[in-house]
């Protein structure tokens, strides 16, 4: 029986792990490093049957198993997509108690629970059941050869024992280093360890010389250990020649799963609860072999002011690698104790504590399909680059964003806006419902007219925006943002039911398609399509366009003359093609989201969720004009009255870059600085060809009670200006 290692067959004995088989053949999986044979270190990792970062000490050798060593100085290659991989299935199990680990304490815990009449499920890595995380529920996720186990239990018992502490001294990367338990296992498997020198607790049943003094370093030749060097109390060094060096430096509880289960019904038993043996703070060497973090790196970040465990972890990346702190945690704690005189707890443990494939991660999960509009095929036929946005597939651009941009500004363009939330609210109490929901005076909207509105929550924060369009005294059409429509629907329905109002609510987002016709030549295009009398600004009407019945809304998000044509989705393709055909000679072309984002920013229009935050009040957004506080009641009114009395701390403002090169725009999300201090963030930015400058929106904090007039972004000067940037009189949209 043989396994294949780097295209070379090697034999194995019954009961061998892949690691033991490799060591029998004189092969080290990673070329060096202390082996523990307990799954606690990264020194036996390899790619097994196409899956990288596998602990070979915990994989049983099987005939034909293919093993590839990772590159010495690089990441393992990505999987070959051309190779078929079996689907990984998830199996759900429900029980009273799940016990992780079947050593002495684990067996005792399982027996105790069973004696109490509880249904028990046990997991043990020796049986090919590897627990990789504990989640809320509690839910225990484990990997097995048959797939993933999702175990739903009332109680979790962690009996994972303790890991052996690895050496951190010069030479720790050499081959031929073993922990005491590893040496015992290899000797029991019949491997010849040669001349063995032990430091600390010697391995039971292994003939060895026990070195005295403190471990100072390992010496080697050709990448393999040849001697152990120790230091006596008087400072003298002693050299112990060897072929194998064994270290028994103490035990550290395997408590990662227990720490994941913080505040859940999770308890540890046995050595998983033991007091940790803390090693001496090292003077030099690699403390985290996964991320290559050295003692010198710890000294560096300490000198930079990182004195807390979580910060040291992030500053060095120690503990973020394959073993998830299995090797480095004891040394991180001893280092911080030596430096700060306080023993700090281990860093937060989060699932997963073992590397998983994407198939294993996704097992049991079902992807919610991304919605497509009725025009999805048309966009792809026209060569659109499609992106997910607001839960939909939408065209990002059609290959030439600036041609699309100028079509809107100088000619005519169309855009698929079918993704907008669309709802009809009707019934005797329709007006009362909307008056209570919205901060505007809905009663002043006349039949055939519409109004831009904000939606506020009880705290007075903006969570969506859209339009209210009055169809009759008892019926209104509402629109919402693409990404916010599902929540807005629940919001409207919940309040209507809570208030016991007599209304009918019909969501029409999927049933109705919508196409935006925008640009100076929009009227000419609609005239060619049979509409000679389009509605006035913010008006709406029913008409037939290019043979398709539509409800036409006159509004503008682009800053140009614009109409939204809402129509039956089954006729979207007919209307789309009809508009493109009739637009020949008018410079028509479709535009995507990338163009729309530039156009709306030039007008200073906000996008909820991009330019707003979770605490965005109308006043912070400069949208007080959309709030009518003389209304007796609406959701969020009391919160707005209360927060309006508090001094303003930040505001969404318009800015333009000073003296920037053409085409330049700062990164959205970038930091805004004022006189060397943090002053806010950029939410939207673009270069505006029509203005010849870069414009942006951003959150700006008040300094000494005032908004700064000039700030710095990416080392360049930006000046605060009034909105909108483009067509301040709105004459083009109202043309």
C-alpha positions as CSV (number, residue, x, y, z in Angstrom):
1,X,0.0,0.0,0.0
2,X,1.4,3.4,-1.0
3,X,0.6,7.0,-1.1
4,X,1.9,9.4,-3.7
5,X,4.1,12.3,-2.4
6,X,5.2,14.8,-5.0
7,X,4.7,12.2,-7.7
8,X,6.7,9.6,-5.8
9,X,5.0,6.5,-4.3
10,X,5.9,5.7,-0.7
11,X,4.7,2.8,1.3
12,X,2.8,3.0,4.6
13,X,1.8,0.6,7.3
14,X,-1.7,-0.1,8.6
15,X,-2.8,2.6,11.0
16,X,-0.3,5.2,9.7
17,X,-1.2,8.8,9.2
18,X,0.1,10.5,6.1
19,X,2.7,12.2,8.3
20,X,4.0,9.0,9.8
21,X,4.2,7.4,6.3
22,X,6.3,10.3,5.1
23,X,8.6,10.2,8.1
24,X,9.1,6.5,7.6
25,X,10.3,7.4,4.1
26,X,12.6,10.1,5.4
27,X,10.4,12.9,4.1
28,X,9.4,15.9,6.1
29,X,6.1,17.6,4.9
30,X,7.3,21.2,5.3
31,X,11.1,20.7,5.4
32,X,11.4,21.5,9.1
33,X,9.9,22.7,12.3
34,X,8.9,20.9,15.5
35,X,6.3,18.2,14.9
36,X,3.5,17.6,17.5
37,X,1.4,14.9,15.8
38,X,-1.6,16.5,17.6
39,X,-2.9,19.0,15.0
40,X,-1.6,22.0,17.0
41,X,1.2,23.3,14.7
42,X,1.6,24.2,11.1
43,X,4.7,22.1,10.5
44,X,3.0,19.1,8.8
45,X,0.8,21.0,6.4
46,X,0.5,19.8,2.8
47,X,-1.9,19.6,-0.1
48,X,-3.8,16.3,0.0
49,X,-6.0,15.3,-2.9
50,X,-6.0,18.9,-4.1
51,X,-6.9,20.5,-0.8
52,X,-4.2,22.7,0.7
53,X,-3.4,23.4,4.4
54,X,-4.2,19.8,5.4
55,X,-2.7,18.6,8.7
56,X,-1.1,15.4,7.5
57,X,-0.8,14.1,11.1
58,X,-4.6,13.8,11.2
59,X,-5.2,12.2,7.8
60,X,-5.1,8.4,7.6
61,X,-2.9,7.1,4.8
62,X,-4.9,5.4,2.1
63,X,-3.8,3.7,-1.1
64,X,-3.5,6.2,-4.0
65,X,-3.8,9.3,-1.8
66,X,-2.0,12.2,-3.6
67,X,0.1,14.5,-1.4
68,X,1.9,17.6,-2.6
69,X,4.2,19.7,-0.4
70,X,3.6,23.4,-0.2
71,X,6.3,25.6,-1.8
72,X,8.9,26.6,0.7
73,X,8.6,30.4,0.0
74,X,5.2,30.8,-1.5
75,X,1.5,30.0,-1.1
76,X,0.3,26.7,-2.5
77,X,-1.3,27.0,-5.9
78,X,-5.0,27.6,-6.3
79,X,-7.1,24.5,-7.1
80,X,-7.5,23.5,-10.7
81,X,-10.9,24.6,-11.8
82,X,-11.0,22.0,-14.5
83,X,-11.1,19.1,-12.0
84,X,-14.5,18.0,-10.9
85,X,-14.9,18.0,-7.2
86,X,-17.7,16.2,-5.4
87,X,-20.3,18.3,-3.8
88,X,-20.0,18.6,0.0
89,X,-23.2,17.8,1.8
90,X,-24.2,19.0,5.3
91,X,-26.0,16.7,7.7
92,X,-28.0,18.2,10.6
93,X,-28.2,16.4,13.9
94,X,-30.1,17.4,17.0
95,X,-29.1,16.2,20.5
96,X,-29.1,17.2,24.1
97,X,-25.3,17.1,24.5
98,X,-22.4,17.0,22.1
99,X,-19.1,16.1,23.5
100,X,-16.0,17.1,21.5
101,X,-13.0,14.9,22.2
102,X,-13.1,11.3,23.4
103,X,-10.1,11.1,25.7
104,X,-10.6,10.0,29.3
105,X,-12.5,13.2,30.3
106,X,-14.6,13.2,27.1
107,X,-15.7,9.6,27.6
108,X,-16.6,10.3,31.2
109,X,-18.6,13.4,30.3
110,X,-20.5,11.4,27.7
111,X,-21.2,8.6,30.1
112,X,-22.4,11.0,32.7
113,X,-24.9,12.7,30.3
114,X,-26.2,9.3,29.0
115,X,-26.7,8.1,32.6
116,X,-28.8,11.2,33.2
117,X,-31.0,10.1,30.3
118,X,-29.8,12.7,27.8
119,X,-29.2,12.1,24.1
120,X,-25.5,12.4,23.5
121,X,-23.4,12.8,20.3
122,X,-19.6,12.5,20.4
123,X,-16.9,13.8,18.1
124,X,-13.3,12.8,18.0
125,X,-10.6,13.8,15.5
126,X,-9.2,10.2,15.8
127,X,-12.5,9.0,14.3
128,X,-12.3,11.6,11.5
129,X,-14.7,14.1,13.1
130,X,-13.0,17.4,13.4
131,X,-14.9,20.2,15.2
132,X,-14.1,23.5,13.5
133,X,-16.3,26.0,15.2
134,X,-19.1,26.8,17.7
135,X,-21.7,29.3,16.7
136,X,-24.8,30.8,18.4
137,X,-27.5,28.3,19.1
138,X,-25.3,26.6,20.1
139,X,-24.4,25.1,16.7
140,X,-21.3,22.9,16.4
141,X,-19.8,22.5,12.9
142,X,-17.6,19.5,12.3
143,X,-15.8,18.2,9.2
144,X,-15.9,14.5,8.4
145,X,-15.0,12.3,5.4
146,X,-18.8,12.0,4.7
147,X,-19.3,15.8,4.7
148,X,-20.1,18.5,7.2
149,X,-21.9,17.9,10.4
150,X,-24.2,20.7,11.8
151,X,-25.0,19.7,15.3
152,X,-27.7,21.5,17.2
153,X,-27.4,20.8,20.9
154,X,-28.6,22.1,24.2
155,X,-25.1,21.8,25.7
156,X,-21.6,21.5,24.3
157,X,-18.8,19.8,26.3
158,X,-15.3,20.6,25.1
159,X,-12.9,17.8,26.0
160,X,-10.1,18.6,23.6
161,X,-7.2,18.2,26.1
162,X,-4.0,20.3,26.0
163,X,-1.4,21.0,23.4
164,X,2.3,20.8,23.9
165,X,4.3,24.0,23.9
166,X,6.6,24.4,20.9
167,X,10.1,25.7,21.2
168,X,11.0,29.3,20.2
169,X,14.7,29.5,19.9
170,X,17.2,29.9,17.0
171,X,17.1,26.7,15.0
172,X,13.4,25.9,15.8
173,X,12.8,25.6,12.0
174,X,15.1,22.6,11.6
175,X,13.9,19.1,10.8
176,X,14.2,16.4,13.5
177,X,12.4,18.3,16.3
178,X,9.6,16.6,18.1
179,X,7.4,17.2,21.1
180,X,7.4,14.5,23.8
181,X,4.1,13.0,22.7
182,X,5.1,13.0,19.1
183,X,8.3,11.1,20.0
184,X,6.2,8.6,21.9
185,X,3.8,8.0,19.0
186,X,6.6,7.6,16.4
187,X,8.5,5.2,18.6
188,X,5.3,3.2,19.2
189,X,4.8,3.1,15.4
190,X,8.3,1.6,15.0
191,X,10.2,4.6,13.6
192,X,13.9,4.7,14.4
193,X,14.6,8.1,15.9
194,X,18.3,7.6,16.2
195,X,20.2,9.4,18.9
196,X,17.6,11.3,20.9
197,X,18.2,14.2,23.3
198,X,15.3,15.5,25.4
199,X,14.8,18.9,26.9
200,X,12.3,19.2,29.7
201,X,9.9,16.3,30.3
202,X,11.4,13.3,28.4
203,X,9.2,11.1,26.3
204,X,8.0,7.9,28.0
205,X,9.3,4.6,26.6
206,X,12.0,6.4,24.4
207,X,15.7,5.8,25.0
208,X,17.1,9.3,25.2
209,X,19.7,11.6,26.9
210,X,18.1,14.3,29.0
211,X,19.7,17.7,28.6
212,X,20.2,19.9,31.7
213,X,19.9,23.6,31.8
214,X,17.7,26.0,29.8
215,X,17.2,25.4,26.1
216,X,19.3,28.0,24.2
217,X,19.2,27.0,20.5
218,X,19.3,24.1,18.1
219,X,22.2,23.6,15.7
220,X,21.9,21.8,12.4
221,X,23.4,20.9,9.1
222,X,21.6,20.5,5.8
223,X,18.4,21.7,7.4
224,X,18.3,18.9,10.1
225,X,19.1,19.2,13.8
226,X,22.6,17.9,14.9
227,X,22.8,19.3,18.4
228,X,20.9,20.8,21.3
229,X,22.6,23.7,23.1
230,X,21.5,24.5,26.7
231,X,22.7,27.1,29.2
232,X,23.4,26.5,32.8
233,X,22.6,28.9,35.7
234,X,26.2,30.1,35.6
235,X,25.8,31.1,32.0
236,X,27.9,28.3,30.5
237,X,26.7,26.4,27.5
238,X,26.6,22.7,26.9
239,X,26.3,20.9,23.6
240,X,24.4,17.7,23.1
241,X,24.9,16.0,19.7
242,X,21.7,14.3,18.4
243,X,19.8,13.0,15.5
244,X,16.4,13.8,17.0
245,X,15.7,16.6,19.6
246,X,12.6,16.1,21.8
247,X,11.0,19.0,23.8
248,X,8.7,18.7,26.8
249,X,8.2,22.3,27.6
250,X,4.7,22.1,29.2
251,X,1.1,22.0,28.2
252,X,-1.4,24.7,27.1
253,X,-5.1,24.0,27.1
254,X,-6.8,23.6,23.8
255,X,-9.5,26.1,24.7
256,X,-10.2,27.8,21.4
257,X,-13.6,26.1,21.0
258,X,-14.4,27.0,24.6
259,X,-13.6,30.6,24.0
260,X,-15.7,30.6,20.9
261,X,-18.6,29.5,23.1
262,X,-18.4,32.5,25.4
263,X,-21.9,33.2,26.9
264,X,-23.2,30.0,25.3
265,X,-24.0,26.7,27.1
266,X,-20.5,25.5,26.5
267,X,-18.2,24.0,29.2
268,X,-14.8,22.4,29.2
269,X,-13.6,19.3,31.1
270,X,-10.3,17.6,31.6
271,X,-7.0,19.2,30.4
272,X,-9.0,21.7,28.3
273,X,-9.6,23.5,31.7
274,X,-6.1,23.1,33.1
275,X,-3.9,26.1,34.1
276,X,-1.6,26.9,31.2
277,X,2.1,26.4,31.6
278,X,3.6,29.7,30.5
279,X,7.0,29.5,28.8
280,X,9.8,31.9,29.5
281,X,9.7,35.0,27.4
282,X,11.9,34.3,24.4
283,X,14.8,36.5,23.4
284,X,14.9,35.6,19.8
285,X,13.3,33.2,17.3
286,X,10.1,32.8,15.4
287,X,7.1,32.8,17.7
288,X,4.4,32.4,15.0
289,X,5.7,30.1,12.2
290,X,2.3,30.5,10.3
291,X,2.9,34.2,9.7
292,X,6.6,34.4,10.2
293,X,6.4,36.7,13.3
294,X,9.6,36.9,15.2
295,X,10.5,38.2,18.7
296,X,12.0,41.2,17.0
297,X,8.6,41.9,15.4
298,X,7.0,41.9,18.9
299,X,9.6,44.3,20.2
300,X,8.9,46.6,17.2
301,X,5.1,46.8,17.7
302,X,5.6,47.2,21.5
303,X,7.8,50.2,20.8
304,X,5.1,51.6,18.6
305,X,2.6,51.5,21.4
306,X,0.7,48.2,20.8
307,X,0.6,46.9,24.4
308,X,-2.7,44.9,24.3
309,X,-3.1,41.3,23.1
310,X,-5.7,42.1,20.4
311,X,-3.7,45.0,19.1
312,X,-0.4,43.0,19.0
313,X,-2.2,40.3,17.1
314,X,-3.4,42.7,14.5
315,X,-0.2,44.7,14.3
316,X,1.9,41.5,13.7
317,X,-0.7,39.0,12.3
318,X,0.5,36.5,14.9
319,X,-2.3,34.1,15.6
320,X,-4.0,34.7,12.3
321,X,-2.5,31.8,10.4
322,X,-3.2,28.1,10.0
323,X,-2.9,27.0,13.7
324,X,-4.9,30.0,14.9
325,X,-2.6,30.8,17.8
326,X,-1.8,27.2,18.7
327,X,1.9,27.8,18.7
328,X,2.2,31.5,19.4
329,X,-0.4,32.2,22.1
330,X,1.7,31.0,25.1
331,X,4.6,33.2,23.9
332,X,2.5,36.2,23.2
333,X,1.2,36.1,26.7
334,X,4.7,35.6,28.2
335,X,6.0,38.4,26.1
336,X,3.3,40.8,27.2
337,X,3.7,39.7,30.8
338,X,7.4,40.4,30.7
339,X,6.9,43.8,29.2
340,X,3.8,45.0,31.0
341,X,4.0,42.9,34.2
342,X,0.4,41.8,33.7
343,X,-0.7,38.4,32.4
344,X,-3.2,39.1,29.6
345,X,-5.8,36.6,28.4
346,X,-5.6,35.0,25.0
347,X,-7.1,36.8,22.1
348,X,-10.7,36.3,21.1
349,X,-11.3,33.0,19.4
350,X,-13.6,32.9,16.4
351,X,-14.7,30.2,14.0
352,X,-13.2,28.6,12.2
353,X,-10.2,27.0,13.9
354,X,-9.4,24.8,10.9
355,X,-9.0,25.7,7.3
356,X,-12.0,24.8,5.2
357,X,-12.7,24.6,1.5
358,X,-15.3,26.8,0.0
359,X,-17.4,23.7,-0.6
360,X,-17.2,22.8,3.1
361,X,-18.1,26.4,4.1
362,X,-21.0,26.5,1.7
363,X,-22.3,23.0,2.6
364,X,-26.0,23.3,3.7
365,X,-26.2,26.9,2.6
366,X,-28.4,27.9,-0.3
367,X,-27.6,31.0,-2.4
368,X,-30.5,33.4,-2.8
369,X,-30.5,34.0,-6.5
370,X,-29.7,37.5,-7.6
371,X,-32.8,39.0,-9.3
372,X,-32.7,39.9,-13.0
373,X,-34.9,42.4,-14.7
374,X,-36.9,41.6,-17.8
375,X,-34.2,43.5,-19.8
376,X,-31.2,41.4,-18.4
377,X,-30.8,39.6,-21.8
378,X,-30.9,42.9,-23.7
379,X,-28.1,44.3,-21.5
380,X,-25.9,41.3,-22.1
381,X,-26.6,41.3,-25.8
382,X,-25.4,44.9,-25.9
383,X,-22.2,43.9,-24.2
384,X,-22.9,45.4,-20.8
385,X,-20.6,44.7,-17.9
386,X,-23.1,43.4,-15.2
387,X,-22.7,43.9,-11.5
388,X,-24.8,43.0,-8.4
389,X,-26.4,46.1,-6.9
390,X,-29.3,46.3,-4.4
391,X,-30.0,42.6,-4.8
392,X,-30.2,42.8,-8.6
393,X,-28.0,42.2,-11.6
394,X,-27.6,45.6,-13.2
395,X,-25.5,46.9,-16.1
396,X,-22.5,48.8,-14.7
397,X,-21.6,50.2,-18.1
398,X,-21.8,49.3,-21.8
399,X,-18.1,49.6,-22.6
400,X,-17.7,53.4,-22.9
401,X,-18.8,55.2,-19.7
402,X,-17.9,58.7,-21.0
403,X,-19.9,58.2,-24.2
404,X,-22.9,57.2,-22.1
405,X,-22.3,60.3,-19.9
406,X,-22.3,62.7,-22.8
407,X,-25.4,61.0,-24.3
408,X,-27.3,62.0,-21.2
409,X,-25.8,65.5,-21.0
410,X,-26.1,66.4,-24.7
411,X,-28.4,64.0,-26.4
412,X,-30.7,61.3,-25.1
413,X,-30.1,58.0,-23.2
414,X,-32.2,55.3,-21.6
415,X,-31.6,53.2,-18.5
416,X,-33.2,50.2,-17.0
417,X,-34.6,51.3,-13.6
418,X,-37.0,48.3,-13.2
419,X,-35.3,47.5,-9.8
420,X,-36.9,50.5,-8.1
421,X,-39.4,49.5,-5.4
422,X,-43.0,50.2,-6.5
423,X,-46.1,50.0,-4.4
424,X,-49.7,50.9,-4.6
425,X,-51.5,51.9,-1.3
426,X,-55.2,52.3,-1.6
427,X,-58.3,52.4,0.5
428,X,-60.2,54.8,2.8
429,X,-57.3,55.2,5.1
430,X,-54.5,55.5,2.5
431,X,-53.9,59.2,3.2
432,X,-53.9,58.8,6.9
433,X,-51.3,55.9,6.7
434,X,-49.0,58.0,4.5
435,X,-49.4,61.1,6.7
436,X,-48.3,59.1,9.7
437,X,-45.4,57.4,7.8
438,X,-43.9,60.3,6.0
439,X,-42.5,63.6,7.3
440,X,-44.1,65.6,4.4
441,X,-47.7,66.9,4.1
442,X,-49.1,64.3,1.9
443,X,-52.5,66.0,1.8
444,X,-51.0,68.9,-0.2
445,X,-50.1,66.6,-3.1
446,X,-52.6,67.0,-5.9
447,X,-53.9,64.3,-8.2
448,X,-51.4,63.6,-11.0
449,X,-48.5,65.1,-9.0
450,X,-45.6,63.6,-7.0
451,X,-43.1,64.6,-4.3
452,X,-39.7,63.4,-3.2
453,X,-39.8,62.1,0.4
454,X,-37.7,60.6,3.1
455,X,-38.5,57.6,5.3
456,X,-37.5,58.0,8.9
457,X,-37.4,55.4,11.7
458,X,-38.5,56.1,15.3
459,X,-35.1,57.6,16.1
460,X,-35.4,60.2,13.3
461,X,-32.8,58.6,11.1
462,X,-33.2,58.3,7.4
463,X,-33.4,54.7,6.1
464,X,-34.8,55.2,2.6
465,X,-36.1,57.8,0.2
466,X,-38.4,57.8,-2.9
467,X,-41.5,59.3,-4.3
468,X,-45.2,59.7,-3.4
469,X,-47.4,59.9,-6.4
470,X,-51.1,60.7,-6.0
471,X,-53.3,58.7,-8.3
472,X,-56.7,59.6,-6.7
473,X,-58.0,60.6,-3.3
474,X,-57.9,57.0,-2.1
475,X,-54.9,55.6,-4.1
476,X,-51.2,56.5,-4.1
477,X,-48.1,55.0,-5.8
478,X,-44.9,54.9,-3.7
479,X,-41.4,54.3,-4.9
480,X,-38.4,53.2,-2.9
481,X,-34.7,52.6,-3.5
482,X,-33.7,49.3,-5.2
483,X,-31.8,48.0,-2.2
484,X,-34.3,49.3,0.4
485,X,-37.6,48.2,-1.2
486,X,-38.0,44.9,0.7
487,X,-37.5,46.6,4.1
488,X,-39.7,49.5,3.1
489,X,-42.5,47.1,2.2
490,X,-42.3,45.4,5.6
491,X,-42.2,48.9,7.2
492,X,-45.4,50.1,5.5
493,X,-47.3,46.8,6.1
494,X,-46.2,46.6,9.7
495,X,-47.4,50.1,10.6
496,X,-50.6,49.7,8.6
497,X,-51.5,46.6,10.6
498,X,-50.3,48.0,13.9
499,X,-52.5,51.1,13.4
500,X,-55.5,49.0,12.2
501,X,-56.0,51.1,9.1
502,X,-58.3,50.2,6.2
503,X,-55.8,50.0,3.3
504,X,-54.8,47.7,0.5
505,X,-51.1,47.3,-0.2
506,X,-49.8,45.9,-3.5
507,X,-46.1,45.6,-4.2
508,X,-45.4,45.9,-8.0
509,X,-41.6,45.8,-8.1
510,X,-41.5,42.5,-10.0
511,X,-44.6,43.0,-12.1
512,X,-43.7,46.4,-13.5
513,X,-40.6,47.3,-15.6
514,X,-39.3,50.8,-15.7
515,X,-37.1,52.7,-18.2
516,X,-35.7,56.1,-17.6
517,X,-35.6,58.3,-20.7
518,X,-33.2,61.3,-20.0
519,X,-31.3,64.0,-21.8
520,X,-32.1,67.3,-23.6
521,X,-33.6,65.3,-26.5
522,X,-35.9,63.2,-24.4
523,X,-39.0,65.0,-25.6
524,X,-38.0,64.4,-29.2
525,X,-37.6,60.7,-28.6
526,X,-40.9,60.4,-26.8
527,X,-42.6,62.3,-29.6
528,X,-41.2,59.8,-32.1
529,X,-42.6,57.1,-29.9
530,X,-46.1,58.6,-30.0
531,X,-46.1,60.9,-26.9
532,X,-46.6,64.5,-27.8
533,X,-47.8,65.9,-24.5
534,X,-45.6,64.5,-21.7
535,X,-46.3,65.5,-18.1
536,X,-44.9,68.6,-16.5
537,X,-42.1,68.4,-13.9
538,X,-43.2,66.1,-11.0
539,X,-46.3,65.2,-12.8
540,X,-47.4,61.7,-14.0
541,X,-49.9,60.3,-16.4
542,X,-50.9,57.2,-18.4
543,X,-50.1,57.0,-22.1
544,X,-48.9,54.6,-24.8
545,X,-45.3,54.8,-25.8
546,X,-43.9,52.8,-28.7
547,X,-47.0,50.7,-28.6
548,X,-46.6,49.8,-24.8
549,X,-49.0,51.1,-22.2
550,X,-47.1,53.1,-19.6
551,X,-47.5,55.3,-16.6
552,X,-45.1,58.2,-17.1
553,X,-43.4,60.0,-14.2
554,X,-41.6,63.3,-14.8
555,X,-38.7,63.5,-12.4
556,X,-34.9,63.7,-12.6
557,X,-32.0,61.9,-10.8
558,X,-29.5,62.8,-13.6
559,X,-30.1,66.5,-13.6
560,X,-31.5,66.5,-17.2
561,X,-34.9,66.3,-18.6
562,X,-36.1,62.9,-17.5
563,X,-39.1,60.5,-17.6
564,X,-39.7,57.2,-16.0
565,X,-41.8,54.8,-18.1
566,X,-43.4,52.2,-15.8
567,X,-45.0,49.4,-17.8
568,X,-45.8,45.7,-17.7
569,X,-42.6,43.8,-17.4
570,X,-43.5,41.3,-20.1
571,X,-43.4,44.2,-22.6
572,X,-40.0,45.7,-21.4
573,X,-38.1,44.3,-24.3
574,X,-40.6,45.7,-26.8
575,X,-40.4,49.2,-25.2
576,X,-36.6,49.1,-24.9
577,X,-36.0,48.1,-28.5
578,X,-38.6,50.5,-29.7
579,X,-37.0,53.5,-27.9
580,X,-33.5,52.5,-29.2
581,X,-34.9,52.2,-32.8
582,X,-36.7,55.5,-32.7
583,X,-33.6,57.2,-31.1
584,X,-31.4,56.6,-34.2
585,X,-30.2,60.0,-35.3
586,X,-30.6,61.5,-31.9
587,X,-27.3,60.0,-30.5
588,X,-29.2,57.6,-28.3
589,X,-27.3,55.0,-26.3
590,X,-28.1,53.2,-23.0
591,X,-26.3,54.1,-19.8
592,X,-25.4,52.0,-16.8
593,X,-25.0,52.5,-13.0
594,X,-21.5,53.9,-13.3
595,X,-22.7,56.8,-15.5
596,X,-25.7,57.4,-13.3
597,X,-23.5,57.7,-10.2
598,X,-21.5,60.4,-11.9
599,X,-24.6,62.3,-13.1
600,X,-26.5,62.3,-9.8
601,X,-23.3,63.4,-7.9
602,X,-23.0,66.4,-10.1
603,X,-26.5,67.3,-9.0
604,X,-25.6,66.6,-5.3
605,X,-28.3,63.9,-5.0
606,X,-27.7,61.4,-2.2
607,X,-27.8,57.7,-2.3
608,X,-29.2,56.2,0.9
609,X,-26.8,53.7,2.2
610,X,-23.8,55.2,0.5
611,X,-24.0,58.9,1.5
612,X,-26.0,58.2,4.6
613,X,-25.1,56.4,7.7
614,X,-27.0,54.6,10.5
615,X,-27.3,57.9,12.4
616,X,-28.1,60.3,9.5
617,X,-30.8,62.8,10.5
618,X,-32.4,65.1,7.9
619,X,-30.4,68.0,9.5
620,X,-27.1,66.2,9.2
621,X,-28.0,65.5,5.5
622,X,-28.9,69.1,4.8
623,X,-32.4,67.8,4.0
624,X,-34.4,69.8,6.6
625,X,-36.5,71.1,3.7
626,X,-38.0,67.6,3.3
627,X,-39.3,67.6,6.9
628,X,-42.5,69.4,7.9
629,X,-42.3,69.8,11.7
630,X,-45.6,71.7,11.8
631,X,-47.3,68.4,11.1
632,X,-48.9,67.1,14.4
633,X,-47.4,63.6,14.0
634,X,-45.2,61.3,11.9
635,X,-42.8,58.5,12.7
636,X,-39.5,60.1,14.0
637,X,-41.0,63.5,14.7
638,X,-40.2,63.5,18.4
639,X,-36.7,62.3,17.8
640,X,-36.1,65.1,15.2
641,X,-37.4,67.7,17.6
642,X,-35.1,66.4,20.3
643,X,-32.0,66.1,18.1
644,X,-32.5,69.5,16.6
645,X,-31.8,71.0,20.0
646,X,-28.4,69.3,20.1
647,X,-25.4,71.2,18.6
648,X,-24.6,69.9,15.1
649,X,-21.5,67.7,15.1
650,X,-21.2,66.7,11.5
651,X,-22.9,67.3,8.1
652,X,-22.9,65.9,4.6
653,X,-21.4,68.5,2.4
654,X,-20.3,69.1,-1.1
655,X,-16.6,69.7,-1.9
656,X,-14.5,70.2,-5.0
657,X,-10.8,69.4,-5.4
658,X,-8.4,72.3,-6.0
659,X,-5.9,72.0,-8.8
660,X,-6.2,68.3,-9.4
661,X,-5.2,66.6,-12.6
662,X,-8.1,65.8,-15.1
663,X,-9.8,62.5,-14.4
664,X,-8.6,62.3,-10.8
665,X,-11.1,61.4,-8.0
666,X,-10.2,60.4,-4.4
667,X,-11.2,57.0,-3.2
668,X,-14.7,56.8,-1.7
669,X,-14.4,56.0,1.9
670,X,-11.1,57.9,2.1
671,X,-10.2,60.1,5.1
672,X,-10.7,63.8,5.2
673,X,-8.1,65.8,7.2
674,X,-8.2,69.3,8.6
675,X,-5.0,70.8,10.0
676,X,-3.6,67.4,10.6
677,X,-6.7,66.1,12.4
678,X,-9.3,63.6,11.3
679,X,-12.3,65.6,9.9
680,X,-14.5,63.0,8.1
681,X,-14.8,60.6,5.2
682,X,-15.6,60.8,1.5
683,X,-18.8,59.1,0.6
684,X,-19.0,59.8,-3.2
685,X,-16.5,61.2,-5.6
686,X,-16.1,61.6,-9.4
687,X,-14.4,63.7,-12.0
688,X,-17.0,65.9,-13.8
689,X,-16.2,66.5,-17.4
690,X,-19.0,69.1,-17.8
691,X,-17.6,71.1,-14.9
692,X,-13.9,70.3,-15.5
693,X,-13.2,69.5,-11.9
694,X,-13.5,66.7,-9.3
695,X,-16.6,66.9,-7.1
696,X,-17.5,64.9,-4.1
697,X,-19.8,64.4,-1.1
698,X,-18.5,63.7,2.3
699,X,-19.2,63.7,6.0
700,X,-17.4,66.7,7.6
701,X,-17.1,67.2,11.3
702,X,-17.5,70.7,12.7
703,X,-14.3,72.2,14.1
704,X,-14.9,74.7,17.0
705,X,-18.5,74.9,16.0
706,X,-18.0,75.5,12.3
707,X,-17.5,73.5,9.2
708,X,-14.0,73.8,7.7
709,X,-13.9,75.6,4.4
710,X,-10.8,73.8,3.2
711,X,-9.6,70.3,4.0
712,X,-7.1,67.8,2.7
713,X,-7.9,64.5,1.0
714,X,-5.1,62.1,-0.2
715,X,-2.6,65.0,0.2
716,X,-4.6,67.3,-2.0
717,X,-6.7,70.4,-1.1
718,X,-10.5,70.2,-1.3
719,X,-12.8,73.2,-0.8
720,X,-16.3,73.1,0.6
721,X,-19.0,74.4,-1.8
722,X,-22.7,74.8,-2.0
723,X,-24.8,72.1,-3.7
724,X,-25.7,71.3,-6.4
725,X,-22.5,71.4,-8.4
726,X,-24.3,71.4,-11.8
727,X,-27.2,73.5,-13.0
728,X,-27.8,75.2,-9.7
729,X,-31.1,76.7,-11.0
730,X,-32.4,73.2,-12.1
731,X,-33.4,74.7,-15.4
732,X,-32.4,71.6,-17.4
733,X,-34.4,69.1,-15.3
734,X,-37.4,71.4,-15.4
735,X,-37.1,72.3,-19.1
